[in-house]
Amino acid sequence: EDRQGSSGRTNCPAVSKPLTALIPKYNIGLTLSGYPTFMIYVPYSSTPERNVEFVLFDEDDNEIFKQRMPLTGTPGIVKFKLPQSAPMLEVGKQYRWQFFYQCNPRL
């Protein structure tokens, strides 16, 4: 929903470019696909291994899909294609998504 990572107390290392959702200006993106691909710039290393989480909400703010996945190939752009196991996005409806990265996950 936001183009940059949140602020506040964090254990993440300082970076020159923040965690950023790669979306059009004004936080509005349109798609022709029922199962679009989402892109996020992750400035942190994927080592040590860690998982990230993608969450999709409908226009009533109900969580309709959540998936944890291993992070690989970062720093860099992470692409996440909404899988066929998720509800297909419907024409004329609005959705919100979040991507969670935890710098120092608790074991």
DRENMIBA-10262 format. One line per field, with one value per atom (N, C-alpha, C, O, CB): residue number from 1; residue in three letters; x, y, z. Coordinates in pm, 1 decimal, padded with zeros to 6 digits. Glycine has a CB too. Layout:
residues N
nr	(NUM  ...)
rest	(ALA  ...)
c1	(X  ...)
c2	(Y  ...)
c3	(Z  ...)
***
This chain:
residues 107
nr	(1  1  1  1  1  2  2  2  2  2  3  3  3  3  3  4  4  4  4  4  5  5  5  5  5  6  6  6  6  6  7  7  7  7  7  8  8  8  8  8  9  9  9  9  9  10  10  10  10  10  11  11  11  11  11  12  12  12  12  12  13  13  13  13  13  14  14  14  14  14  15  15  15  15  15  16  16  16  16  16  17  17  17  17  17  18  18  18  18  18  19  19  19  19  19  20  20  20  20  20  21  21  21  21  21  22  22  22  22  22  23  23  23  23  23  24  24  24  24  24  25  25  25  25  25  26  26  26  26  26  27  27  27  27  27  28  28  28  28  28  29  29  29  29  29  30  30  30  30  30  31  31  31  31  31  32  32  32  32  32  33  33  33  33  33  34  34  34  34  34  35  35  35  35  35  36  36  36  36  36  37  37  37  37  37  38  38  38  38  38  39  39  39  39  39  40  40  40  40  40  41  41  41  41  41  42  42  42  42  42  43  43  43  43  43  44  44  44  44  44  45  45  45  45  45  46  46  46  46  46  47  47  47  47  47  48  48  48  48  48  49  49  49  49  49  50  50  50  50  50  51  51  51  51  51  52  52  52  52  52  53  53  53  53  53  54  54  54  54  54  55  55  55  55  55  56  56  56  56  56  57  57  57  57  57  58  58  58  58  58  59  59  59  59  59  60  60  60  60  60  61  61  61  61  61  62  62  62  62  62  63  63  63  63  63  64  64  64  64  64  65  65  65  65  65  66  66  66  66  66  67  67  67  67  67  68  68  68  68  68  69  69  69  69  69  70  70  70  70  70  71  71  71  71  71  72  72  72  72  72  73  73  73  73  73  74  74  74  74  74  75  75  75  75  75  76  76  76  76  76  77  77  77  77  77  78  78  78  78  78  79  79  79  79  79  80  80  80  80  80  81  81  81  81  81  82  82  82  82  82  83  83  83  83  83  84  84  84  84  84  85  85  85  85  85  86  86  86  86  86  87  87  87  87  87  88  88  88  88  88  89  89  89  89  89  90  90  90  90  90  91  91  91  91  91  92  92  92  92  92  93  93  93  93  93  94  94  94  94  94  95  95  95  95  95  96  96  96  96  96  97  97  97  97  97  98  98  98  98  98  99  99  99  99  99  100  100  100  100  100  101  101  101  101  101  102  102  102  102  102  103  103  103  103  103  104  104  104  104  104  105  105  105  105  105  106  106  106  106  106  107  107  107  107  107)
rest	(GLU  GLU  GLU  GLU  GLU  ASP  ASP  ASP  ASP  ASP  ARG  ARG  ARG  ARG  ARG  GLN  GLN  GLN  GLN  GLN  GLY  GLY  GLY  GLY  GLY  SER  SER  SER  SER  SER  SER  SER  SER  SER  SER  GLY  GLY  GLY  GLY  GLY  ARG  ARG  ARG  ARG  ARG  THR  THR  THR  THR  THR  ASN  ASN  ASN  ASN  ASN  CYS  CYS  CYS  CYS  CYS  PRO  PRO  PRO  PRO  PRO  ALA  ALA  ALA  ALA  ALA  VAL  VAL  VAL  VAL  VAL  SER  SER  SER  SER  SER  LYS  LYS  LYS  LYS  LYS  PRO  PRO  PRO  PRO  PRO  LEU  LEU  LEU  LEU  LEU  THR  THR  THR  THR  THR  ALA  ALA  ALA  ALA  ALA  LEU  LEU  LEU  LEU  LEU  ILE  ILE  ILE  ILE  ILE  PRO  PRO  PRO  PRO  PRO  LYS  LYS  LYS  LYS  LYS  TYR  TYR  TYR  TYR  TYR  ASN  ASN  ASN  ASN  ASN  ILE  ILE  ILE  ILE  ILE  GLY  GLY  GLY  GLY  GLY  LEU  LEU  LEU  LEU  LEU  THR  THR  THR  THR  THR  LEU  LEU  LEU  LEU  LEU  SER  SER  SER  SER  SER  GLY  GLY  GLY  GLY  GLY  TYR  TYR  TYR  TYR  TYR  PRO  PRO  PRO  PRO  PRO  THR  THR  THR  THR  THR  PHE  PHE  PHE  PHE  PHE  MET  MET  MET  MET  MET  ILE  ILE  ILE  ILE  ILE  TYR  TYR  TYR  TYR  TYR  VAL  VAL  VAL  VAL  VAL  PRO  PRO  PRO  PRO  PRO  TYR  TYR  TYR  TYR  TYR  SER  SER  SER  SER  SER  SER  SER  SER  SER  SER  THR  THR  THR  THR  THR  PRO  PRO  PRO  PRO  PRO  GLU  GLU  GLU  GLU  GLU  ARG  ARG  ARG  ARG  ARG  ASN  ASN  ASN  ASN  ASN  VAL  VAL  VAL  VAL  VAL  GLU  GLU  GLU  GLU  GLU  PHE  PHE  PHE  PHE  PHE  VAL  VAL  VAL  VAL  VAL  LEU  LEU  LEU  LEU  LEU  PHE  PHE  PHE  PHE  PHE  ASP  ASP  ASP  ASP  ASP  GLU  GLU  GLU  GLU  GLU  ASP  ASP  ASP  ASP  ASP  ASP  ASP  ASP  ASP  ASP  ASN  ASN  ASN  ASN  ASN  GLU  GLU  GLU  GLU  GLU  ILE  ILE  ILE  ILE  ILE  PHE  PHE  PHE  PHE  PHE  LYS  LYS  LYS  LYS  LYS  GLN  GLN  GLN  GLN  GLN  ARG  ARG  ARG  ARG  ARG  MET  MET  MET  MET  MET  PRO  PRO  PRO  PRO  PRO  LEU  LEU  LEU  LEU  LEU  THR  THR  THR  THR  THR  GLY  GLY  GLY  GLY  GLY  THR  THR  THR  THR  THR  PRO  PRO  PRO  PRO  PRO  GLY  GLY  GLY  GLY  GLY  ILE  ILE  ILE  ILE  ILE  VAL  VAL  VAL  VAL  VAL  LYS  LYS  LYS  LYS  LYS  PHE  PHE  PHE  PHE  PHE  LYS  LYS  LYS  LYS  LYS  LEU  LEU  LEU  LEU  LEU  PRO  PRO  PRO  PRO  PRO  GLN  GLN  GLN  GLN  GLN  SER  SER  SER  SER  SER  ALA  ALA  ALA  ALA  ALA  PRO  PRO  PRO  PRO  PRO  MET  MET  MET  MET  MET  LEU  LEU  LEU  LEU  LEU  GLU  GLU  GLU  GLU  GLU  VAL  VAL  VAL  VAL  VAL  GLY  GLY  GLY  GLY  GLY  LYS  LYS  LYS  LYS  LYS  GLN  GLN  GLN  GLN  GLN  TYR  TYR  TYR  TYR  TYR  ARG  ARG  ARG  ARG  ARG  TRP  TRP  TRP  TRP  TRP  GLN  GLN  GLN  GLN  GLN  PHE  PHE  PHE  PHE  PHE  PHE  PHE  PHE  PHE  PHE  TYR  TYR  TYR  TYR  TYR  GLN  GLN  GLN  GLN  GLN  CYS  CYS  CYS  CYS  CYS  ASN  ASN  ASN  ASN  ASN  PRO  PRO  PRO  PRO  PRO  ARG  ARG  ARG  ARG  ARG  LEU  LEU  LEU  LEU  LEU)
c1	(00081.1  00000.0  00086.6  00044.1  -00092.9  00204.9  00293.3  00414.0  00455.3  00336.6  00470.7  00581.9  00714.8  00814.0  00590.2  00719.9  00845.3  00821.6  00708.7  00906.1  00930.5  00921.7  00878.0  00894.5  01055.3  00822.1  00775.2  00891.9  01002.4  00678.9  00865.2  00967.9  00940.7  00841.1  00973.5  01027.3  01012.3  01132.9  01236.3  00883.8  01119.2  01230.1  01249.4  01154.8  01205.6  01371.2  01400.2  01538.6  01626.8  01388.6  01555.8  01687.7  01751.6  01853.7  01678.2  01693.3  01745.8  01869.3  01876.2  01637.7  01966.6  02084.1  02047.4  01950.1  02194.7  02125.1  02103.4  02129.9  02225.6  02194.0  02045.1  02058.9  02038.5  01975.4  01957.0  02092.6  02077.9  01941.0  01891.6  02187.2  01879.1  01744.2  01656.6  01695.8  01746.1  01538.1  01453.9  01379.2  01374.6  01354.4  01322.2  01230.8  01118.4  01052.7  01176.3  01094.6  01002.6  00914.5  00963.7  01079.5  00783.9  00690.0  00705.3  00701.5  00540.5  00722.4  00739.0  00601.7  00558.7  00841.2  00535.9  00401.0  00393.1  00480.1  00295.0  00289.0  00274.5  00257.3  00232.8  00155.6  00270.5  00251.1  00112.8  00020.7  00269.5  00100.9  -00023.9  -00076.3  -00193.1  -00128.1  00009.7  -00027.3  -00148.1  -00219.9  -00054.9  -00169.9  -00279.6  -00221.2  -00147.9  -00382.6  -00254.1  -00208.5  -00327.4  -00415.2  -00100.8  -00330.0  -00436.7  -00377.8  -00261.1  -00507.8  -00458.6  -00411.9  -00522.1  -00640.7  -00363.3  -00481.8  -00575.0  -00575.2  -00657.1  -00539.6  -00482.5  -00465.8  -00540.9  -00540.5  -00319.0  -00604.5  -00666.4  -00563.6  -00591.6  -00765.9  -00443.0  -00331.6  -00206.2  -00115.8  -00307.2  -00200.8  -00088.9  00041.2  00044.5  -00124.5  00147.6  00279.2  00306.3  00285.9  00390.2  00352.1  00385.4  00537.7  00605.5  00319.7  00591.6  00736.4  00774.0  00711.7  00791.2  00878.8  00926.0  01077.9  01144.0  00878.9  01133.1  01277.8  01314.2  01267.8  01328.4  01397.4  01444.0  01592.8  01673.9  01418.8  01629.8  01769.1  01857.8  01978.5  01774.7  01799.6  01874.0  01915.8  01851.2  01790.7  02023.2  02075.9  01983.1  01920.0  02216.2  01975.9  01895.4  01973.6  01924.3  01847.9  02094.6  02169.4  02194.6  02238.8  02304.4  02169.3  02126.5  01984.0  01908.5  02134.8  01949.5  01817.9  01707.2  01717.2  01803.1  01602.6  01485.1  01363.1  01375.1  01506.7  01247.2  01122.1  01064.3  01089.6  01021.4  00986.3  00909.8  00763.0  00731.4  00957.1  00675.0  00532.6  00459.9  00481.9  00471.2  00373.2  00287.7  00144.6  00100.9  00303.4  00070.8  -00068.3  -00153.3  -00116.2  -00082.3  -00267.6  -00360.7  -00492.2  -00543.7  -00383.7  -00546.6  -00672.4  -00773.2  -00736.3  -00649.8  -00901.4  -01006.2  -01042.7  -00982.9  -01131.6  -01141.9  -01175.3  -01241.9  -01254.9  -01266.0  -01284.3  -01339.0  -01233.2  -01264.4  -01455.6  -01107.8  -00992.4  -00990.9  -00929.6  -00990.0  -01057.3  -01051.0  -00927.8  -00901.5  -01180.7  -00853.3  -00738.6  -00791.4  -00863.6  -00645.2  -00755.2  -00805.9  -00696.9  -00726.0  -00872.0  -00570.7  -00461.6  -00337.2  -00308.4  -00434.8  -00263.1  -00136.2  -00041.6  -00080.2  -00155.5  00083.1  00183.3  00319.3  00365.5  00189.8  00383.7  00523.1  00609.2  00571.0  00549.5  00725.3  00814.0  00957.6  00983.5  00778.7  01051.0  01192.2  01235.8  01190.5  01281.5  01322.1  01376.7  01505.9  01593.1  01400.6  01518.9  01641.0  01678.7  01593.7  01622.8  01807.2  01854.3  01850.5  01837.6  01777.0  01861.2  01860.0  01993.8  02063.1  01743.6  02030.3  01945.7  01908.3  01984.7  02014.5  01789.1  01739.0  01586.9  01521.2  01795.0  01533.0  01388.4  01333.7  01382.5  01351.7  01232.2  01162.4  01030.0  00955.2  01139.7  01001.6  00875.1  00790.3  00839.8  00898.8  00663.0  00571.6  00448.1  00373.2  00533.8  00426.7  00307.6  00200.2  00222.9  00338.7  00083.4  -00028.9  -00061.2  -00092.7  -00153.7  -00054.0  -00072.4  -00218.8  -00309.6  -00015.3  -00239.9  -00375.2  -00451.9  -00574.8  -00368.2  -00381.5  -00448.0  -00512.0  -00591.2  -00347.8  -00478.3  -00536.6  -00666.0  -00686.4  -00436.7  -00753.8  -00872.5  -00832.2  -00746.0  -00969.0  -00894.3  -00865.5  -00916.8  -01026.7  -00930.5  -00837.3  -00882.1  -00999.8  -01000.9  -00767.5  -01099.0  -01221.2  -01221.9  -01170.8  -01344.0  -01280.1  -01292.1  -01375.4  -01479.5  -01356.2  -01328.1  -01400.9  -01381.9  -01435.0  -01543.6  -01308.3  -01284.8  -01145.2  -01054.5  -01302.0  -01130.4  -01001.7  -00941.2  -01011.9  -01015.8  -00809.7  -00736.3  -00618.7  -00573.3  -00688.7  -00570.1  -00452.4  -00360.3  -00406.7  -00491.0  -00230.3  -00136.4  -00025.0  00005.9  -00079.1  00036.0  00147.8  00255.4  00227.5  00103.2  00377.5  00493.0  00572.2  00611.9  00580.5  00595.4  00662.8  00802.8  00822.2  00581.0  00897.6  01036.7  01079.5  01066.8  01132.5  01129.7  01174.6  01326.1  01382.0  01108.9  01392.2  01538.5  01600.0  01695.9  01587.3  01546.4  01599.9  01488.0  01438.3  01667.4  01447.3  01335.9  01371.3  01485.4  01294.2  01271.1  01290.3  01281.2  01196.1  01185.5  01366.8  01368.0  01265.8  01252.3  01506.0)
c2	(-00117.6  00000.0  00125.5  00229.6  -00001.1  00117.3  00233.1  00206.9  00092.0  00263.2  00310.7  00293.5  00275.4  00240.1  00411.7  00298.5  00284.4  00204.6  00189.6  00422.3  00154.4  00081.3  00173.7  00295.4  00016.0  00114.5  00195.4  00245.5  00191.7  00115.7  00347.6  00402.6  00359.8  00293.1  00556.4  00397.5  00361.1  00282.1  00281.2  00280.9  00215.6  00136.5  00013.9  -00059.3  00095.0  -00006.5  -00118.6  -00172.1  -00099.4  -00077.7  -00299.1  -00359.9  -00379.4  -00447.2  -00493.7  -00321.4  -00335.7  -00247.4  -00138.0  -00299.4  -00295.3  -00212.0  -00091.1  -00094.4  -00294.3  00013.7  00132.6  00099.1  00028.5  00249.6  00149.8  00126.7  00258.8  00350.6  00019.3  00267.5  00391.1  00401.7  00512.3  00400.4  00287.9  00285.8  00197.1  00084.8  00233.5  00245.4  00168.2  00053.5  00045.7  00260.2  -00033.1  -00135.5  -00062.2  00022.5  -00228.0  -00093.1  -00012.9  -00099.3  -00185.8  00085.3  -00076.0  -00139.9  -00070.3  00052.5  -00131.4  -00147.7  -00090.0  -00085.2  -00179.0  -00173.5  00027.2  00047.7  00185.4  00269.5  00033.0  00209.1  00340.8  00451.9  00425.6  00340.5  00575.2  00691.1  00686.4  00623.4  00822.6  00753.2  00769.8  00639.3  00631.1  00829.5  00536.2  00409.1  00342.2  00266.1  00429.9  00370.6  00307.9  00229.5  00283.7  00413.5  00102.5  00018.2  -00054.6  -00100.9  -00081.6  -00064.3  -00135.4  -00258.4  -00259.1  -00044.9  -00362.2  -00484.2  -00544.9  -00528.6  -00584.9  -00614.6  -00691.6  -00837.9  -00917.0  -00679.1  -00872.8  -01010.9  -01040.0  -00958.8  -01042.9  -01154.8  -01199.6  -01248.0  -01258.9  -01308.9  -01277.2  -01324.3  -01244.1  -01295.5  -01477.3  -01118.1  -01030.5  -01064.3  -01144.4  -00886.7  -01001.2  -01010.7  -00880.8  -00771.8  -01038.7  -00892.9  -00779.5  -00771.2  -00874.0  -00792.7  -00649.3  -00632.8  -00540.3  -00436.6  -00577.9  -00581.7  -00508.3  -00501.0  -00601.3  -00575.7  -00382.7  -00370.8  -00398.8  -00329.7  -00228.4  -00500.2  -00537.1  -00502.9  -00562.8  -00691.0  -00406.5  -00363.4  -00451.9  -00429.5  -00224.4  -00551.3  -00634.8  -00766.9  -00816.3  -00660.8  -00823.0  -00949.2  -01065.6  -01066.4  -00974.5  -01162.9  -01282.1  -01386.1  -01496.4  -01342.8  -01351.4  -01439.5  -01364.2  -01249.4  -01486.9  -01421.6  -01560.0  -01580.9  -01485.4  -01599.5  -01706.8  -01738.8  -01686.3  -01689.8  -01889.8  -01638.2  -01589.6  -01596.7  -01605.6  -01444.1  -01592.7  -01591.8  -01451.9  -01372.4  -01691.6  -01422.5  -01298.9  -01339.3  -01455.9  -01207.9  -01242.1  -01274.1  -01174.0  -01053.2  -01274.9  -01226.2  -01144.7  -01164.1  -01277.2  -01184.2  -01053.3  -01060.8  -00974.1  -00861.1  -01014.4  -01027.7  -00957.4  -00936.2  -01027.8  -01036.6  -00814.1  -00777.7  -00733.1  -00675.2  -00665.3  -00760.6  -00712.3  -00569.3  -00510.5  -00804.4  -00513.7  -00372.7  -00347.5  -00232.5  -00323.8  -00454.4  -00441.7  -00467.5  -00479.3  -00538.0  -00476.1  -00500.3  -00640.0  -00661.5  -00398.5  -00734.6  -00873.9  -00938.5  -00920.4  -00950.0  -01013.4  -01085.3  -01199.7  -01286.4  -01138.4  -01200.1  -01305.3  -01401.6  -01507.6  -01243.8  -01364.0  -01453.4  -01414.7  -01296.6  -01449.1  -01517.2  -01492.8  -01605.7  -01722.5  -01484.9  -01568.7  -01670.5  -01629.2  -01517.8  -01696.1  -01721.1  -01703.8  -01773.6  -01877.3  -01761.2  -01716.3  -01774.6  -01740.7  -01641.2  -01725.0  -01821.8  -01790.0  -01671.7  -01655.8  -01912.4  -01590.7  -01475.9  -01518.7  -01576.9  -01354.8  -01490.5  -01522.7  -01406.2  -01326.2  -01652.6  -01398.0  -01302.5  -01157.2  -01071.0  -01318.4  -01127.0  -00987.1  -00951.1  -01038.1  -00958.7  -00822.2  -00710.6  -00712.0  -00756.3  -00581.0  -00662.4  -00656.7  -00659.5  -00643.4  -00772.1  -00679.9  -00679.2  -00819.8  -00916.0  -00625.6  -00829.6  -00954.8  -00949.5  -00852.4  -00978.1  -01053.5  -01063.3  -01172.0  -01280.6  -01093.5  -01142.6  -01241.1  -01247.3  -01150.0  -01206.7  -01360.7  -01380.9  -01444.1  -01546.9  -01469.9  -01382.4  -01436.6  -01574.3  -01585.5  -01341.4  -01679.2  -01814.7  -01848.6  -01782.6  -01915.0  -01950.9  -01997.0  -02043.4  -02050.6  -02110.8  -02075.0  -02117.1  -01999.0  -02019.2  -02187.5  -01877.6  -01757.3  -01722.7  -01765.1  -01638.2  -01645.6  -01599.3  -01507.1  -01420.7  -01526.3  -01525.8  -01440.9  -01299.1  -01282.0  -01499.5  -01197.2  -01059.3  -01034.8  -01080.6  -00959.5  -00962.4  -00938.0  -00798.3  -00703.3  -00956.9  -00787.3  -00659.8  -00563.0  -00599.9  -00680.1  -00439.5  -00334.0  -00330.7  -00241.4  -00347.2  -00424.7  -00425.4  -00372.0  -00379.6  -00567.7  -00318.2  -00266.3  -00360.7  -00421.7  -00124.4  -00371.5  -00459.2  -00383.4  -00283.2  -00586.2  -00432.8  -00375.7  -00492.7  -00601.7  -00293.7  -00469.9  -00577.1  -00525.6  -00406.5  -00638.3  -00619.7  -00587.3  -00692.8  -00809.0  -00577.9  -00649.6  -00737.8  -00717.2  -00604.9  -00709.0  -00824.9  -00815.8  -00875.8  -00988.1  -00885.6  -00799.3  -00845.1  -00816.2  -00703.1  -00774.3  -00916.2  -00898.0  -00909.0  -01013.9  -01002.0  -00802.1  -00799.9  -00901.0  -00969.5  -00662.9  -00910.6  -01001.5  -01088.7  -01066.1  -00923.5  -01189.7  -01273.4  -01350.6  -01392.0  -01370.3  -01368.6  -01449.3  -01595.0  -01634.2  -01414.2  -01672.7  -01815.7  -01889.7  -02011.4  -01875.5)
c3	(00000.0  00000.0  00000.0  -00050.1  00118.6  00054.4  00060.8  -00027.0  -00042.5  00206.9  -00084.3  -00177.0  -00105.4  -00169.3  -00269.9  00025.1  00097.7  00224.6  00271.3  00130.7  00278.4  00403.6  00515.2  00507.0  00437.7  00619.7  00731.3  00814.5  00808.9  00818.4  00890.0  00976.5  01119.6  01147.8  00965.2  01206.8  01346.6  01391.2  01324.4  01369.3  01505.0  01555.8  01467.5  01438.5  01702.7  01426.2  01338.6  01368.4  01414.2  01191.3  01341.9  01355.4  01219.0  01207.3  01429.1  01117.3  00981.8  00964.5  01020.5  00876.8  00887.0  00861.6  00775.7  00700.4  00793.0  00787.7  00706.0  00559.7  00527.8  00752.8  00471.4  00327.4  00254.0  00306.2  00277.3  00132.5  00056.1  -00010.8  -00032.7  -00048.8  -00043.6  -00101.8  -00013.5  00018.3  -00251.4  00026.9  00118.1  00048.9  -00073.9  00184.7  00128.7  00079.3  00008.6  00069.2  00195.6  -00120.1  -00200.4  -00288.4  -00360.8  -00286.1  -00282.2  -00374.6  -00510.0  -00517.9  -00321.4  -00614.5  -00748.5  -00815.3  -00882.4  -00835.1  -00794.0  -00845.5  -00909.7  -00887.0  -00732.8  -00990.1  -01052.8  -00949.3  -00831.6  -01148.1  -00994.9  -00907.6  -00844.1  -00896.0  -00986.4  -00732.6  -00658.9  -00599.9  -00562.0  -00748.8  -00591.9  -00531.0  -00596.2  -00531.4  -00386.1  -00723.1  -00795.7  -00911.6  -00994.4  -00845.8  -00916.5  -01025.6  -01084.4  -01011.6  -00978.0  -01213.0  -01280.8  -01346.9  -01386.0  -01384.4  -01359.2  -01423.3  -01507.8  -01479.0  -01319.0  -01611.6  -01693.1  -01651.3  -01698.1  -01841.2  -01562.6  -01520.8  -01391.7  -01299.1  -01503.6  -01386.0  -01262.4  -01162.5  -01043.1  -01290.4  -01212.5  -01129.9  -01164.8  -01230.7  -01150.5  -01120.4  -01159.1  -01087.8  -00994.4  -01131.2  -01134.2  -01072.6  -00997.8  -01051.3  -01179.4  -00874.5  -00790.0  -00780.5  -00778.7  -00648.1  -00774.3  -00766.9  -00651.7  -00629.0  -00899.4  -00579.5  -00463.2  -00470.7  -00497.5  -00330.1  -00447.3  -00435.8  -00289.8  -00199.1  -00482.1  -00268.3  -00133.7  -00124.9  -00195.4  -00103.3  -00038.4  -00030.9  00056.0  00064.1  00020.6  00120.2  00214.3  00151.7  00059.3  00338.6  00202.5  00151.9  00186.9  00292.6  00208.3  00097.8  00123.2  00203.5  00226.9  -00008.7  00245.6  00335.5  00465.5  00459.9  00270.6  00579.9  00597.7  00545.3  00526.7  00745.9  00522.3  00467.8  00558.1  00680.8  00448.8  00494.7  00568.3  00478.3  00356.1  00619.4  00539.0  00464.2  00463.5  00553.9  00523.7  00360.5  00352.4  00339.2  00315.8  00231.3  00354.5  00348.7  00259.6  00268.5  00490.1  00174.0  00087.4  00135.6  00157.1  -00065.6  00152.9  00198.6  00106.3  00074.4  00348.5  00063.8  -00024.6  00049.2  00113.3  -00157.2  00039.8  00105.6  00000.5  -00101.7  00211.1  00026.6  -00063.2  -00025.5  00064.7  -00057.5  -00095.7  -00073.0  00062.0  00104.1  -00183.0  00130.3  00265.8  00372.1  00490.6  00284.8  00328.7  00415.7  00476.3  00580.9  00526.2  00411.8  00453.0  00389.8  00271.0  00413.2  00469.7  00415.9  00329.8  00378.9  00530.3  00200.5  00112.6  00067.2  00011.9  -00008.0  00090.9  00054.0  00131.5  00150.9  -00098.2  00176.0  00245.4  00206.6  00202.4  00402.7  00178.3  00147.3  00198.9  00174.2  -00003.1  00271.7  00312.8  00209.1  00154.8  00457.5  00181.9  00082.1  00115.9  00183.6  -00059.2  00070.0  00094.1  00008.5  -00104.8  00064.9  00062.6  -00009.2  -00076.4  -00011.9  00086.3  -00205.2  -00278.9  -00369.9  -00408.9  -00361.6  -00403.0  -00502.9  -00464.1  -00551.0  -00622.7  -00336.5  -00296.7  -00233.1  -00180.4  -00199.1  -00238.1  -00272.9  -00421.1  -00506.9  -00237.6  -00447.0  -00583.2  -00585.4  -00482.5  -00665.2  -00704.1  -00723.5  -00703.9  -00763.1  -00863.9  -00620.3  -00594.7  -00670.7  -00659.2  -00440.3  -00747.8  -00820.3  -00755.8  -00725.7  -00971.6  -00734.9  -00679.3  -00767.6  -00776.9  -00532.4  -00832.3  -00914.9  -00828.7  -00765.0  -01039.7  -00826.8  -00751.6  -00808.7  -00927.2  -00757.8  -00726.7  -00779.0  -00806.6  -00756.1  -00681.8  -00886.3  -00920.3  -00796.6  -00799.8  -01022.4  -00687.8  -00564.1  -00489.9  -00397.8  -00472.5  -00529.2  -00469.9  -00542.9  -00656.6  -00475.8  -00477.8  -00549.3  -00664.6  -00648.5  -00453.0  -00779.0  -00894.9  -00867.7  -00814.8  -01024.6  -00903.8  -00888.4  -00980.8  -01095.0  -00918.0  -00930.8  -01007.3  -01067.6  -01008.3  -00918.7  -01185.6  -01256.4  -01172.2  -01117.8  -01397.2  -01162.6  -01093.8  -00943.2  -00877.2  -01123.0  -00887.4  -00743.3  -00713.0  -00795.8  -00685.8  -00593.2  -00550.2  -00448.1  -00367.8  -00491.8  -00452.5  -00363.0  -00304.3  -00359.6  -00436.3  -00191.4  -00125.4  -00093.7  -00060.0  00005.8  -00104.5  -00072.9  00014.9  00016.3  -00200.1  00089.7  00176.4  00158.3  00128.5  00324.5  00177.1  00168.7  00296.6  00327.8  00040.1  00371.0  00499.1  00492.0  00445.4  00606.7  00538.4  00550.5  00692.8  00739.8  00445.5  00761.4  00898.9  00903.3  00871.2  00993.4  00942.6  00942.5  01037.4  01002.0  00978.1  01155.9  01257.0  01310.0  01420.3  01372.3  01231.3  01277.2  01403.0  01423.3  01167.9  01486.0  01606.8  01568.1  01488.2  01716.9  01623.7  01591.6  01673.3  01659.9  01614.9)
***
